[in-house]
């Protein structure tokens, strides 16, 4: 049917923006309905809020490791009277008899190797005693006399610190035992 000018004037132009009101979602994200100019009910789609991209977790920072500096520990050497004596020497007896001959040999060896530090009478006051780092004990002291012959033999044989190693200076074992006889019976 032909449209007349009068009919055109009666018809109002449709404002599309007015036909669909803005869609706003409520807090529960339920779609809102609206009515179009033609009287139809339209349901607005729910508004989906764009999610923010997940932030990456901060990289784990390694904890600094504390490295302790080496500490110098100065352990004082045990005193001459605190020697560690192997068990076999603690019960060892002098295998050679004490007699005039062994005592004379012991006295001779003492004069040659021991007197300068231990003194003429074994009191620890020889001419070299003052220059040593180790305090020399007397052969007459209760501590010295409480030792077994094997302990004194061990000390004279292996030496330590200021005490020479007589295994090399007096290689004959019988002579070292003669020296032990002499110093234990001064």
C-alpha positions in Angstrom: 0.0 0.0 0.0 1.3 3.4 -0.8 2.4 5.5 2.1 0.9 9.0 2.2 2.6 12.1 3.5 0.0 12.4 6.2 0.8 8.8 7.3 4.4 9.7 7.4 3.7 12.6 9.6 1.8 10.4 12.0 4.6 7.9 12.3 7.3 9.0 14.6 10.8 8.1 13.9 12.1 5.4 16.3 15.0 6.3 18.4 17.0 3.2 18.6 18.9 4.4 21.6 15.6 5.0 23.5 14.3 1.6 22.5 17.0 -0.2 24.5 17.8 1.5 27.8 21.3 1.0 29.1 21.8 -2.4 30.7 23.1 -2.3 34.2 23.5 -5.4 36.2 22.7 -5.5 39.8 25.0 -6.8 42.4 23.8 -10.4 41.9 24.5 -10.2 38.1 20.8 -10.8 37.3 19.8 -9.5 33.8 17.4 -6.5 33.7 14.4 -6.6 31.5 13.2 -3.7 29.4 10.3 -3.1 27.0 10.8 -2.1 23.4 8.6 0.5 21.7 6.8 -2.3 19.9 5.8 -3.7 23.3 8.1 -6.7 23.3 10.0 -7.6 26.4 13.8 -7.9 26.0 16.2 -9.4 28.5 19.5 -7.6 28.6 22.4 -10.0 28.8 24.3 -9.9 32.1 27.2 -7.6 32.3 30.4 -9.6 32.7 33.1 -7.7 34.4 36.4 -8.3 32.8 38.7 -10.0 35.2 42.1 -8.6 35.8 44.9 -10.8 34.6 46.4 -12.7 37.5 49.6 -11.0 38.8 52.5 -13.4 38.9 53.6 -14.2 42.4 56.8 -12.4 43.2 59.8 -14.6 42.5 61.1 -16.2 45.7 64.2 -14.3 46.7 67.0 -16.6 48.0 67.8 -15.9 51.6 71.3 -14.9 52.1 73.4 -17.7 53.6 75.6 -16.6 56.4 78.9 -18.2 56.1 80.9 -18.1 59.3 84.5 -17.2 59.1 86.9 -19.8 60.3 88.0 -19.2 63.8 91.5 -19.9 64.9 91.5 -22.0 68.0 94.7 -22.0 69.9 94.9 -25.2 71.9 97.8 -25.0 74.4 100.1 -28.0 74.3 99.8 -30.1 77.4 102.4 -29.5 80.0 105.3 -32.0 80.2 103.7 -33.8 83.1 100.5 -34.3 81.2 101.9 -36.6 78.5 99.6 -39.2 77.0 101.3 -42.5 77.6 100.3 -45.6 75.5 98.8 -48.3 77.8 101.6 -50.8 77.1 104.2 -48.4 78.7 102.1 -47.8 81.8 102.7 -51.3 83.1 106.0 -51.9 81.5 108.8 -52.9 83.9 112.5 -52.3 83.3 113.8 -55.6 81.7 117.3 -55.0 82.9 118.5 -55.3 86.5 119.5 -52.4 88.6 123.2 -52.9 89.4 126.4 -50.9 89.7 127.1 -51.3 86.0 123.7 -50.1 84.8 123.8 -47.1 87.3 127.3 -46.1 86.0 126.1 -46.3 82.4 123.0 -44.3 83.3 125.1 -41.6 85.1 127.4 -41.3 82.1 124.5 -40.9 79.7 122.7 -38.4 82.0 125.9 -36.2 82.1 126.2 -36.3 78.3 122.5 -35.8 77.3 120.4 -34.6 80.2 122.4 -32.6 82.8 122.4 -29.3 80.8 118.6 -29.0 81.2 117.8 -31.1 84.2 120.8 -30.0 86.4 123.6 -32.0 88.2 121.1 -33.4 90.8 118.0 -33.7 88.5 116.3 -30.6 90.1 115.4 -29.1 86.8 117.8 -26.2 87.1 120.4 -27.0 84.5 122.3 -24.2 82.5 119.8 -24.5 79.6 116.7 -24.7 81.7 116.0 -21.0 81.8 116.0 -20.7 78.0 113.4 -23.4 77.5 109.7 -22.9 76.9 108.9 -25.8 79.1 109.3 -25.7 82.9 111.4 -28.7 83.9 110.2 -30.7 86.9 112.5 -32.2 89.4 113.3 -35.9 89.3 112.8 -35.8 93.1 109.2 -34.6 93.0 106.3 -36.8 94.1 104.7 -36.6 90.6 107.9 -37.8 88.9 108.5 -40.6 91.4 104.9 -41.8 91.1 105.5 -42.8 87.5 106.2 -46.3 86.4 109.6 -47.1 84.7 107.8 -47.8 81.4 106.3 -44.2 81.4 109.7 -42.6 82.0 111.2 -44.9 79.3 108.5 -43.8 76.8 109.1 -40.1 77.6 112.9 -40.3 77.2 112.5 -42.4 74.0 110.0 -40.3 72.1 110.5 -36.8 73.6 108.2 -33.9 73.1 108.7 -30.1 72.7 111.9 -29.2 74.5 112.5 -32.8 75.5 114.7 -34.4 72.8 113.8 -37.7 71.2 116.4 -40.1 72.6 115.5 -43.1 70.3 117.9 -41.4 67.8 120.5 -40.1 70.2 120.7 -43.2 72.3 119.6 -46.0 69.8 120.5 -48.9 72.2 117.4 -49.8 74.2 119.4 -51.2 77.1 121.3 -47.9 77.4 118.0 -45.9 77.6 116.8 -48.3 80.3 120.0 -47.7 82.2 119.3 -44.0 82.0 115.8 -44.6 83.4 117.3 -46.6 86.3 119.7 -43.7 87.1 117.1 -40.8 87.0 114.5 -42.7 89.0 117.1 -43.6 91.7 119.0 -40.3 92.0 
